[in-house]
Amino acid sequence: MTARMELLTEVLGCLLCWAALASCSTIDDDLSQCGNDYELDYELRLVTNMTTELKTQLTTETELNLAQALRTHLSDVFTDFAHDVDLSFYDTQGDSLRLQHDEHIMNANQASYTLYLPMRQYMHLAVANIVDNPLVSLTNDERCHKSTLLQNPSQPQAPVLRSESDEIIQSHTTGIFTARQSMEVFEGVDQQFNVHLYMANCAAALVVDTIGSGIREMKVYATGFATGFNIADSAFIYSNKPPLVVANPVQAQNSGEVAFCTVNFPSREPEPTEASTRVVIETTDPFVGPTSDKSLWEFRIYTTTHDGTTTENVLYIRRPLRAGQLMIIKVKAHPDGSVTTDDQTVGVSVTLNWNDGGHHEWEL
């Protein structure tokens, strides 16, 4: 009797082992018990024209000092160093629910992580450098196709001149990088996945020659940029009334120019190839694009002259500002508060005694 029971126990054990193996090699809705450790390598790919733009636009001896000041100002933006990385793995069926979520402090250009992943097909999304960027939030990331980077409304720390109907946001404080990658995890196979993250935001700098102008004060904003980014589709989101982005002043010693710089999402592309979807890839020059026949984005400049009046200048830029790009626009300021530019792709409108119009007010 004892021998028979031992035999039955052995047979039952074999059947249970066979059943466990079969369950891990069969496509099934629940594969949570059938996984392995897999290595994922992450690398930031900084594709930018910043060095070229600074070298070609700021060439005189005094401008070189301003170029270095801009480089320092943007050192946390145009960098391939990631502080943090947010990793999500989604179901490719149904509502594309998130199946696994990992967050790491990367502190490097590249890093490898070993993650336990059950066998199945995934859509993987990765975002870097959002922890130290309070102007941008990762939202709706429980589902793959709703995962979005959105800008947070903010109010400037100092009084600003603006239209009372305009929303104002501060500039981004870090370069944001994203990636999306389809992954198929096989059972019992050593796999290594390489994930490349590319930049999703950009910068614009207005360089103003103020020599001889007598300008007492200047406030600058930029507008016309995307307000969010759909990560899975690599699609920028645009508003009919985009917010004003505060341009922060950048000054250098022994320079007759001052720069005002914003960091933000890209502008629209020219029609008819207007693209809300664009991934920056390493090409000969991904930042040379067609000039639009209409304005794609704007600088708004408010100058206070020696007699205390305010002049509004609006620059209409017809060249697209793309992810990873720095674009410099140069203007000359005049005693009446107006500005002019030699750039043929930039239109200018000027309103003298702008405060007298009654359409704008100081925000306190």
Summary of the structure (lengths in Angstrom):
residues: 364
radius of gyration: 26.8
end to end distance: 93.5
largest distance: 111.7
contacts: 1116
relative contact order: 0.15
helix: 14%
strand: 43%
